[in-house]
Amino acid sequence: PGLPGRYFLAALAERLRAEAGETFAVDGFSATRDFIDVRDVARALVALRQVAEPGRMGLVNVGSGEEVTVGEAAACMGAL
């Protein structure tokens, strides 16, 4: 919710609303992404902070662990 329009999923959602029922091209169809809700990222960071030694957390990558193609994401959103 509230994802800025410069991000793929938000821009796609807006285009689907504006062009409902129409067919349009999506660039980078085979590119993959790990989409995750920002609320899940926030929960992960809070949990890490609770167990990490202060000043020693280092680099942490937070993701869903599921790689999805842009095409799969577009098809899912289009179906919705």
N, CA and C atoms as an extended XYZ file, in Angstrom:
240
Properties=species:S:1:pos:R:3:atomname:S:1:resname:S:1:resid:I:1 pbc="F F F"
N         0.825       -1.205        0.000 N   PRO     1
C         0.000        0.000        0.000 CA  PRO     1
C         0.869        1.269        0.000 C   PRO     1
N         0.530        2.201       -0.832 N   GLY     2
C         1.243        3.472       -0.856 CA  GLY     2
C         2.558        3.448       -1.606 C   GLY     2
N         2.836        2.382       -2.335 N   LEU     3
C         4.086        2.281       -3.092 CA  LEU     3
C         4.134        3.400       -4.125 C   LEU     3
N         5.227        4.178       -4.143 N   PRO     4
C         5.332        5.277       -5.114 CA  PRO     4
C         5.256        4.779       -6.555 C   PRO     4
N         4.681        5.582       -7.415 N   GLY     5
C         4.470        5.224       -8.814 CA  GLY     5
C         5.720        4.975       -9.620 C   GLY     5
N         6.890        5.306       -9.098 N   ARG     6
C         8.134        5.058       -9.840 CA  ARG     6
C         8.545        3.582       -9.770 C   ARG     6
N         7.902        2.806       -8.916 N   TYR     7
C         8.200        1.384       -8.794 CA  TYR     7
C         7.310        0.572       -9.732 C   TYR     7
N         7.862       -0.516      -10.237 N   PHE     8
C         7.187       -1.315      -11.260 CA  PHE     8
C         5.758       -1.705      -10.885 C   PHE     8
N         5.566       -2.330       -9.725 N   LEU     9
C         4.230       -2.828       -9.384 CA  LEU     9
C         3.212       -1.699       -9.242 C   LEU     9
N         3.626       -0.579       -8.671 N   ALA    10
C         2.708        0.559       -8.531 CA  ALA    10
C         2.362        1.145       -9.893 C   ALA    10
N         3.361        1.285      -10.761 N   ALA    11
C         3.116        1.817      -12.109 CA  ALA    11
C         2.227        0.867      -12.895 C   ALA    11
N         2.455       -0.430      -12.743 N   LEU    12
C         1.628       -1.415      -13.442 CA  LEU    12
C         0.186       -1.373      -12.941 C   LEU    12
N         0.011       -1.274      -11.629 N   ALA    13
C        -1.344       -1.204      -11.066 CA  ALA    13
C        -2.084        0.014      -11.611 C   ALA    13
N        -1.412        1.142      -11.683 N   GLU    14
C        -2.035        2.353      -12.214 CA  GLU    14
C        -2.400        2.181      -13.686 C   GLU    14
N        -1.512        1.578      -14.436 N   ARG    15
C        -1.794        1.374      -15.863 CA  ARG    15
C        -2.946        0.393      -16.061 C   ARG    15
N        -3.012       -0.636      -15.250 N   LEU    16
C        -4.120       -1.593      -15.336 CA  LEU    16
C        -5.451       -0.904      -15.020 C   LEU    16
N        -5.444       -0.006      -14.040 N   ARG    17
C        -6.673        0.746      -13.727 CA  ARG    17
C        -7.067        1.646      -14.890 C   ARG    17
N        -6.085        2.331      -15.457 N   ALA    18
C        -6.353        3.300      -16.521 CA  ALA    18
C        -6.745        2.640      -17.839 C   ALA    18
N        -6.185        1.469      -18.095 N   GLU    19
C        -6.409        0.807      -19.382 CA  GLU    19
C        -7.119       -0.535      -19.203 C   GLU    19
N        -8.065       -0.592      -18.295 N   ALA    20
C        -8.772       -1.831      -17.992 CA  ALA    20
C        -9.324       -2.472      -19.258 C   ALA    20
N        -9.050       -3.756      -19.425 N   GLY    21
C        -9.555       -4.497      -20.568 CA  GLY    21
C        -8.716       -4.363      -21.823 C   GLY    21
N        -7.727       -3.500      -21.826 N   GLU    22
C        -6.880       -3.312      -23.001 CA  GLU    22
C        -5.603       -4.142      -22.862 C   GLU    22
N        -4.982       -4.433      -23.989 N   THR    23
C        -3.714       -5.149      -24.003 CA  THR    23
C        -2.587       -4.152      -24.190 C   THR    23
N        -1.511       -4.317      -23.429 N   PHE    24
C        -0.350       -3.445      -23.594 CA  PHE    24
C         0.920       -4.229      -23.276 C   PHE    24
N         2.032       -3.735      -23.773 N   ALA    25
C         3.320       -4.407      -23.598 CA  ALA    25
C         3.922       -4.072      -22.238 C   ALA    25
N         4.652       -5.039      -21.697 N   VAL    26
C         5.398       -4.846      -20.455 CA  VAL    26
C         6.858       -5.127      -20.779 C   VAL    26
N         7.719       -4.135      -20.580 N   ASP    27
C         9.148       -4.296      -20.858 CA  ASP    27
C         9.813       -5.176      -19.810 C   ASP    27
N        10.906       -5.826      -20.219 N   GLY    28
C        11.690       -6.624      -19.284 CA  GLY    28
C        10.950       -7.832      -18.767 C   GLY    28
N        10.116       -8.438      -19.595 N   PHE    29
C         9.223       -9.527      -19.216 CA  PHE    29
C         9.937      -10.676      -18.500 C   PHE    29
N        11.187      -10.963      -18.888 N   SER    30
C        11.885      -12.104      -18.294 CA  SER    30
C        12.790      -11.714      -17.123 C   SER    30
N        12.912      -10.418      -16.847 N   ALA    31
C        13.718       -9.985      -15.695 CA  ALA    31
C        13.082      -10.511      -14.416 C   ALA    31
N        13.906      -10.830      -13.437 N   THR    32
C        13.364      -11.369      -12.190 CA  THR    32
C        13.576      -10.392      -11.037 C   THR    32
N        12.669      -10.477      -10.077 N   ARG    33
C        12.717       -9.631       -8.885 CA  ARG    33
C        12.271      -10.462       -7.685 C   ARG    33
N        12.640      -10.007       -6.516 N   ASP    34
C        12.156      -10.586       -5.268 CA  ASP    34
C        11.247       -9.523       -4.650 C   ASP    34
N         9.964       -9.627       -4.900 N   PHE    35
C         9.005       -8.643       -4.402 CA  PHE    35
C         8.661       -8.965       -2.954 C   PHE    35
N         8.652       -7.937       -2.107 N   ILE    36
C         8.317       -8.131       -0.695 CA  ILE    36
C         7.609       -6.872       -0.190 C   ILE    36
N         6.649       -7.058        0.658 N   ASP    37
C         5.910       -5.944        1.246 CA  ASP    37
C         6.806       -5.226        2.244 C   ASP    37
N         6.803       -3.912        2.213 N   VAL    38
C         7.647       -3.116        3.103 CA  VAL    38
C         7.341       -3.407        4.575 C   VAL    38
N         6.114       -3.774        4.883 N   ARG    39
C         5.774       -4.100        6.270 CA  ARG    39
C         6.508       -5.363        6.726 C   ARG    39
N         6.701       -6.314        5.814 N   ASP    40
C         7.461       -7.518        6.146 CA  ASP    40
C         8.937       -7.184        6.356 C   ASP    40
N         9.463       -6.264        5.543 N   VAL    41
C        10.852       -5.826        5.718 CA  VAL    41
C        11.011       -5.149        7.082 C   VAL    41
N        10.076       -4.295        7.443 N   ALA    42
C        10.143       -3.605        8.732 CA  ALA    42
C        10.118       -4.604        9.878 C   ALA    42
N         9.255       -5.610        9.809 N   ARG    43
C         9.197       -6.629       10.866 CA  ARG    43
C        10.524       -7.395       10.955 C   ARG    43
N        11.111       -7.702        9.801 N   ALA    44
C        12.389       -8.425        9.792 CA  ALA    44
C        13.488       -7.584       10.434 C   ALA    44
N        13.526       -6.300       10.116 N   LEU    45
C        14.556       -5.431       10.684 CA  LEU    45
C        14.392       -5.255       12.192 C   LEU    45
N        13.161       -5.151       12.656 N   VAL    46
C        12.915       -5.060       14.100 CA  VAL    46
C        13.366       -6.354       14.778 C   VAL    46
N        13.037       -7.493       14.186 N   ALA    47
C        13.444       -8.784       14.754 CA  ALA    47
C        14.969       -8.908       14.779 C   ALA    47
N        15.639       -8.488       13.716 N   LEU    48
C        17.101       -8.529       13.680 CA  LEU    48
C        17.707       -7.646       14.766 C   LEU    48
N        17.130       -6.485       14.941 N   ARG    49
C        17.646       -5.540       15.935 CA  ARG    49
C        17.538       -6.116       17.338 C   ARG    49
N        16.513       -6.915       17.576 N   GLN    50
C        16.306       -7.487       18.898 CA  GLN    50
C        17.327       -8.577       19.234 C   GLN    50
N        17.881       -9.229       18.207 N   VAL    51
C        18.820      -10.321       18.462 CA  VAL    51
C        20.263       -9.975       18.117 C   VAL    51
N        20.475       -8.919       17.352 N   ALA    52
C        21.824       -8.559       16.911 CA  ALA    52
C        22.577       -7.824       18.004 C   ALA    52
N        23.855       -8.077       18.063 N   GLU    53
C        24.725       -7.364       18.997 CA  GLU    53
C        24.913       -5.939       18.481 C   GLU    53
N        24.698       -4.912       19.312 N   PRO    54
C        24.817       -3.534       18.854 CA  PRO    54
C        26.141       -3.270       18.130 C   PRO    54
N        26.050       -2.652       16.965 N   GLY    55
C        27.218       -2.304       16.175 CA  GLY    55
C        27.860       -3.464       15.437 C   GLY    55
N        27.237       -4.647       15.483 N   ARG    56
C        27.857       -5.810       14.869 CA  ARG    56
C        26.932       -6.550       13.912 C   ARG    56
N        25.836       -5.901       13.503 N   MET    57
C        24.893       -6.593       12.631 CA  MET    57
C        25.476       -6.777       11.236 C   MET    57
N        26.207       -5.801       10.718 N   GLY    58
C        26.780       -5.926        9.389 CA  GLY    58
C        25.736       -5.792        8.299 C   GLY    58
N        26.045       -6.315        7.145 N   LEU    59
C        25.171       -6.231        5.979 CA  LEU    59
C        24.111       -7.319        6.042 C   LEU    59
N        22.856       -6.934        5.821 N   VAL    60
C        21.749       -7.884        5.855 CA  VAL    60
C        20.882       -7.672        4.624 C   VAL    60
N        20.590       -8.740        3.918 N   ASN    61
C        19.647       -8.688        2.797 CA  ASN    61
C        18.334       -9.280        3.268 C   ASN    61
N        17.261       -8.543        3.091 N   VAL    62
C        15.940       -9.016        3.484 CA  VAL    62
C        15.110       -9.180        2.221 C   VAL    62
N        14.517      -10.330        2.051 N   GLY    63
C        13.675      -10.587        0.884 CA  GLY    63
C        12.720      -11.725        1.180 C   GLY    63
N        11.877      -12.016        0.214 N   SER    64
C        10.919      -13.102        0.384 CA  SER    64
C        11.562      -14.448        0.108 C   SER    64
N        12.669      -14.435       -0.661 N   GLY    65
C        13.318      -15.682       -1.037 CA  GLY    65
C        12.703      -16.316       -2.272 C   GLY    65
N        11.745      -15.620       -2.894 N   GLU    66
C        11.084      -16.138       -4.086 CA  GLU    66
C        11.314      -15.189       -5.255 C   GLU    66
N        12.063      -15.673       -6.245 N   GLU    67
C        12.329      -14.887       -7.437 CA  GLU    67
C        11.137      -15.026       -8.391 C   GLU    67
N        10.627      -13.903       -8.867 N   VAL    68
C         9.459      -13.874       -9.746 CA  VAL    68
C         9.820      -13.062      -10.990 C   VAL    68
N         9.404      -13.537      -12.161 N   THR    69
C         9.671      -12.740      -13.357 CA  THR    69
C         8.692      -11.575      -13.405 C   THR    69
N         9.112      -10.520      -14.083 N   VAL    70
C         8.241       -9.361      -14.275 CA  VAL    70
C         6.967       -9.818      -14.985 C   VAL    70
N         7.104      -10.730      -15.928 N   GLY    71
C         5.937      -11.266      -16.633 CA  GLY    71
C         4.965      -11.968      -15.720 C   GLY    71
N         5.475      -12.762      -14.782 N   GLU    72
C         4.606      -13.457      -13.827 CA  GLU    72
C         3.876      -12.455      -12.937 C   GLU    72
N         4.588      -11.437      -12.488 N   ALA    73
C         3.966      -10.413      -11.648 CA  ALA    73
C         2.887       -9.666      -12.426 C   ALA    73
N         3.187       -9.325      -13.691 N   ALA    74
C         2.219       -8.619      -14.530 CA  ALA    74
C         0.984       -9.490      -14.767 C   ALA    74
N         1.190      -10.764      -15.051 N   ALA    75
C         0.062      -11.668      -15.305 CA  ALA    75
C        -0.805      -11.823      -14.058 C   ALA    75
N        -0.181      -11.924      -12.896 N   CYS    76
C        -0.917      -12.043      -11.636 CA  CYS    76
C        -1.750      -10.800      -11.376 C   CYS    76
N        -1.140       -9.635      -11.554 N   MET    77
C        -1.863       -8.391      -11.327 CA  MET    77
C        -2.976       -8.206      -12.352 C   MET    77
N        -2.717       -8.594      -13.595 N   GLY    78
C        -3.742       -8.492      -14.622 CA  GLY    78
C        -4.941       -9.371      -14.321 C   GLY    78
N        -4.686      -10.553      -13.764 N   ALA    79
C        -5.761      -11.476      -13.408 CA  ALA    79
C        -6.609      -10.922      -12.268 C   ALA    79
N        -5.969      -10.156      -11.380 N   LEU    80
C        -6.715       -9.572      -10.263 CA  LEU    80
C        -7.623       -8.478      -10.747 C   LEU    80
